[in-house]
Amino acid sequence: MEKVTRTDVEQLITSGSELNFKNADLSNLDLSNLDLSGATFEGADLQGVELNGATLIRTNFENANLVVANLNGANLLEANLYKANLYCAQIKGAILQGANMEKANMYWVELNESNLKGATLQGAYMVKSNLENAILENANLCWAQLEDAFLENVNMENAKLYWAQLIGVDMEGANLKGADLLAANLVGSFLKEVNLEGANLDVAQLEGAYMEGINLKRANLDRANLENAYLGGAELQNVNLKNAKLKGTRFTTLDFEGINLEGTNINEVIYINEEELLE
């Protein structure tokens, strides 16, 4: 694998030549603030590279090694990161709208404040990643692994998350209005004041989830498992709980008017008096 220098890269940019770095060694280079739009880094070694503030519109990073790379503030609009290795990479405040990150390794990645609207993250490995305040509106996260991820105040409105693994995530204040969480696994997750209005949680796993103040208006929880979950102060207007599992589920209200409870054993729920909680 040929070692490339920053000077080599700058000369190619200046000459207007094709930016083809397929399988090249660019590890630990400082390429910050360069315009590398449309470049090819397929299979390249970019471990530890500095790409902060770089313009990388429609750049190809397929199968590239970006371990511990710095892409903070980079513009990766519609970039291709299919199966890229982004282990422990820094991608804070970056633009990733429409980017393809399918099956990428994004373990412990910092993506807070980044814009991933419409991005494809299907099957991505994102365990322990930080997406605080990130925008993932209309993004595809089906089959993504997000165990123990930090998703506080993330915007996932209308996102696709079916079969996603969200065990133990912190999603306080997140917006998932209209999201599709078919068969998603949210066991033990922290969902305080999350907006799931109109969301689909058919067959979702929510055992032991903390859901104080959650908005479930018009949400579909048909066959969902909420055993031992806490729903104190939850907004439940017109929610569908048909065939849901509610054994040991804790509520601070027993007013279930307008809620579809067909096939549900409501006698298994636990009522908690809010006044007693304050004492």
C-alpha positions as CSV (number, residue, x, y, z in Angstrom):
1,M,0.0,0.0,0.0
2,E,1.6,3.2,-1.2
3,K,2.1,6.0,1.4
4,V,0.5,9.3,0.4
5,T,1.5,12.7,1.8
6,R,-0.6,15.9,2.1
7,T,1.5,17.5,-0.5
8,D,0.6,14.7,-2.9
9,V,-3.1,15.3,-2.2
10,E,-2.8,19.1,-2.6
11,Q,-1.0,18.8,-5.9
12,L,-3.7,16.5,-7.3
13,I,-6.4,19.0,-6.2
14,T,-4.5,21.9,-7.8
15,S,-3.9,20.1,-11.1
16,G,-7.6,19.1,-11.3
17,S,-6.6,15.4,-11.6
18,E,-8.8,12.6,-10.5
19,L,-8.7,12.1,-6.8
20,N,-8.3,8.3,-6.7
21,F,-6.8,7.0,-3.5
22,K,-8.2,3.5,-3.7
23,N,-6.3,1.2,-1.3
24,A,-3.8,3.9,-0.6
25,D,-2.1,4.6,2.8
26,L,-3.1,8.0,4.1
27,S,-2.9,7.0,7.8
28,N,-2.3,9.8,10.3
29,L,-2.3,12.6,7.6
30,D,-3.6,16.0,8.3
31,L,-6.1,16.6,5.5
32,S,-8.2,19.1,7.5
33,N,-10.2,21.8,5.6
34,L,-9.4,20.3,2.1
35,D,-12.0,20.0,-0.6
36,L,-12.0,16.3,-1.5
37,S,-15.5,16.1,-2.9
38,G,-16.0,13.1,-5.2
39,A,-12.7,11.5,-4.3
40,T,-12.3,7.8,-4.0
41,F,-10.9,6.3,-0.8
42,E,-12.3,2.9,-1.3
43,G,-10.4,0.4,0.8
44,A,-7.9,3.1,1.8
45,D,-6.1,3.2,5.2
46,L,-7.2,6.5,6.8
47,Q,-6.6,5.5,10.4
48,G,-6.0,8.5,12.6
49,V,-6.5,10.9,9.7
50,E,-7.5,14.5,10.3
51,L,-10.4,15.5,8.1
52,N,-12.0,18.0,10.4
53,G,-13.7,20.8,8.4
54,A,-13.1,19.0,5.1
55,T,-15.5,19.1,2.2
56,L,-16.3,15.5,1.3
57,I,-19.5,15.7,-0.8
58,R,-20.3,12.4,-2.5
59,T,-16.8,11.1,-1.5
60,N,-16.4,7.3,-1.6
61,F,-15.1,5.7,1.6
62,E,-16.4,2.2,1.0
63,N,-14.6,-0.4,3.1
64,A,-12.1,2.3,4.2
65,N,-10.3,2.2,7.5
66,L,-11.2,5.4,9.5
67,V,-10.4,4.1,12.9
68,V,-10.0,7.1,15.4
69,A,-10.3,9.5,12.4
70,N,-11.3,13.1,13.1
71,L,-14.2,14.2,10.9
72,N,-15.6,16.9,13.1
73,G,-17.5,19.6,11.2
74,A,-16.9,17.8,7.9
75,N,-19.3,18.0,5.0
76,L,-20.1,14.4,4.0
77,L,-23.3,15.1,2.1
78,E,-24.3,11.9,0.3
79,A,-20.9,10.3,1.0
80,N,-20.5,6.6,0.7
81,L,-19.3,4.9,3.9
82,Y,-20.6,1.5,3.2
83,K,-18.9,-1.0,5.5
84,A,-16.4,1.6,6.5
85,N,-14.6,1.1,9.8
86,L,-15.2,4.2,11.9
87,Y,-14.3,2.7,15.3
88,C,-14.0,5.5,17.9
89,A,-14.1,8.2,15.2
90,Q,-15.0,11.8,15.9
91,I,-17.8,13.1,13.7
92,K,-19.3,15.9,15.8
93,G,-21.3,18.6,14.1
94,A,-20.8,17.0,10.6
95,I,-23.2,17.0,7.7
96,L,-24.2,13.5,6.7
97,Q,-27.5,14.1,5.0
98,G,-28.2,11.3,2.6
99,A,-25.0,9.5,3.4
100,N,-24.7,5.7,3.0
101,M,-23.4,4.2,6.2
102,E,-24.9,0.8,5.8
103,K,-23.1,-2.0,7.8
104,A,-20.5,0.5,8.9
105,N,-18.6,-0.2,12.2
106,M,-19.4,2.9,14.3
107,Y,-18.6,1.6,17.8
108,W,-18.2,4.4,20.3
109,V,-18.4,7.1,17.6
110,E,-19.1,10.7,18.5
111,L,-21.9,11.9,16.2
112,N,-23.5,14.5,18.5
113,E,-24.9,17.6,16.8
114,S,-24.5,16.0,13.4
115,N,-27.1,16.0,10.6
116,L,-27.9,12.6,9.3
117,K,-31.3,13.4,7.8
118,G,-32.3,10.7,5.3
119,A,-29.0,8.8,5.9
120,T,-28.8,5.0,5.5
121,L,-27.5,3.3,8.6
122,Q,-29.1,-0.1,8.0
123,G,-27.3,-2.8,9.9
124,A,-24.7,-0.3,11.2
125,Y,-22.9,-1.3,14.4
126,M,-23.3,1.7,16.7
127,V,-22.9,0.3,20.2
128,K,-22.1,3.0,22.8
129,S,-22.1,5.8,20.2
130,N,-23.1,9.3,21.1
131,L,-25.8,10.9,19.0
132,E,-27.0,13.6,21.4
133,N,-28.9,16.3,19.6
134,A,-28.2,14.6,16.2
135,I,-30.8,14.8,13.4
136,L,-31.8,11.4,12.0
137,E,-35.2,12.5,10.6
138,N,-36.3,10.0,7.9
139,A,-33.1,8.0,8.4
140,N,-33.0,4.2,7.9
141,L,-31.7,2.4,11.0
142,C,-33.3,-1.0,10.4
143,W,-31.3,-3.8,12.1
144,A,-28.9,-1.2,13.4
145,Q,-27.2,-2.2,16.7
146,L,-27.4,0.8,19.2
147,E,-27.0,-1.0,22.5
148,D,-26.1,1.5,25.3
149,A,-26.0,4.4,22.9
150,F,-26.5,8.0,24.1
151,L,-29.5,9.4,22.1
152,E,-30.7,12.3,24.3
153,N,-32.7,14.8,22.4
154,V,-32.1,13.1,19.1
155,N,-34.5,13.8,16.3
156,M,-35.6,10.5,14.7
157,E,-39.0,11.7,13.4
158,N,-40.3,9.2,10.7
159,A,-37.1,7.2,11.0
160,K,-37.2,3.4,10.2
161,L,-35.9,1.4,13.2
162,Y,-37.5,-2.0,12.7
163,W,-35.6,-4.8,14.3
164,A,-33.2,-2.2,15.7
165,Q,-31.3,-3.2,18.9
166,L,-31.7,-0.3,21.4
167,I,-31.1,-2.2,24.7
168,G,-30.2,0.2,27.5
169,V,-30.2,3.3,25.4
170,D,-30.7,6.8,26.9
171,M,-33.2,8.6,24.8
172,E,-34.5,11.2,27.2
173,G,-36.3,14.0,25.3
174,A,-35.9,12.3,21.9
175,N,-38.4,12.8,19.1
176,L,-39.5,9.6,17.4
177,K,-42.9,10.9,16.1
178,G,-44.2,8.6,13.4
179,A,-41.1,6.4,13.6
180,D,-41.3,2.7,12.7
181,L,-40.0,0.5,15.5
182,L,-41.5,-2.8,14.4
183,A,-40.0,-5.5,16.6
184,A,-37.4,-3.1,18.0
185,N,-35.6,-4.2,21.2
186,L,-35.7,-1.4,23.9
187,V,-35.4,-3.6,27.0
188,G,-34.2,-1.5,29.9
189,S,-34.0,1.7,28.0
190,F,-34.5,5.2,29.4
191,L,-37.3,6.9,27.5
192,K,-38.2,9.8,29.7
193,E,-40.4,12.4,27.9
194,V,-39.8,10.7,24.5
195,N,-42.2,11.7,21.8
196,L,-43.6,8.5,20.1
197,E,-46.8,10.0,18.9
198,G,-48.2,7.9,16.0
199,A,-45.1,5.6,16.1
200,N,-45.3,1.9,15.3
201,L,-44.1,-0.3,18.1
202,D,-45.8,-3.5,16.9
203,V,-44.1,-6.5,18.7
204,A,-41.5,-4.1,20.3
205,Q,-39.7,-5.3,23.4
206,L,-40.0,-2.7,26.2
207,E,-39.5,-4.8,29.3
208,G,-38.3,-2.7,32.3
209,A,-38.1,0.5,30.2
210,Y,-38.4,3.8,32.1
211,M,-41.1,5.8,30.2
212,E,-42.0,8.7,32.5
213,G,-43.9,11.4,30.7
214,I,-43.7,9.5,27.4
215,N,-46.0,10.6,24.5
216,L,-47.7,7.5,23.1
217,K,-50.7,9.3,21.5
218,R,-52.1,7.2,18.6
219,A,-49.1,4.9,18.8
220,N,-49.4,1.2,17.9
221,L,-48.2,-1.2,20.6
222,D,-50.0,-4.2,19.3
223,R,-48.4,-7.3,20.9
224,A,-45.7,-5.1,22.5
225,N,-44.1,-6.4,25.7
226,L,-44.2,-3.7,28.4
227,E,-43.7,-6.0,31.4
228,N,-42.3,-4.2,34.4
229,A,-42.0,-0.9,32.5
230,Y,-42.8,2.4,34.2
231,L,-45.2,4.7,32.4
232,G,-45.9,7.4,35.1
233,G,-47.5,10.5,33.6
234,A,-47.6,8.9,30.1
235,E,-49.8,10.4,27.4
236,L,-51.9,7.5,26.2
237,Q,-54.7,9.0,24.2
238,N,-56.0,6.6,21.5
239,V,-52.9,4.3,22.0
240,N,-53.3,0.7,20.7
241,L,-52.4,-1.8,23.4
242,K,-54.1,-4.7,21.7
243,N,-52.6,-8.0,23.0
244,A,-49.8,-6.1,24.8
245,K,-48.1,-7.7,27.7
246,L,-48.6,-5.5,30.8
247,K,-47.6,-7.8,33.7
248,G,-46.1,-5.6,36.4
249,T,-46.4,-2.5,34.2
250,R,-46.6,0.6,36.4
251,F,-49.1,3.4,35.7
252,T,-50.0,6.5,37.6
253,T,-53.5,6.5,36.1
254,L,-56.1,3.9,35.6
255,D,-58.1,6.0,33.1
256,F,-57.8,3.8,29.9
257,E,-60.8,5.4,28.1
258,G,-60.3,5.4,24.4
259,I,-57.4,2.9,24.6
260,N,-57.6,-0.4,22.7
261,L,-57.0,-3.1,25.3
262,E,-58.4,-6.0,23.4
263,G,-56.6,-9.2,24.4
264,T,-54.8,-7.4,27.2
265,N,-55.0,-8.5,30.8
266,I,-55.4,-5.1,32.5
267,N,-55.6,-6.7,35.9
268,E,-51.9,-7.4,35.8
269,V,-50.9,-3.7,35.8
270,I,-49.7,-1.9,38.9
271,Y,-51.3,1.5,39.9
272,I,-49.0,3.9,41.6
273,N,-50.4,7.0,43.4
274,E,-48.5,10.1,42.2
275,E,-49.0,11.8,45.6
276,E,-47.3,8.9,47.3
277,L,-44.4,9.2,45.0
278,L,-43.9,12.8,46.1
279,E,-43.9,11.9,49.8
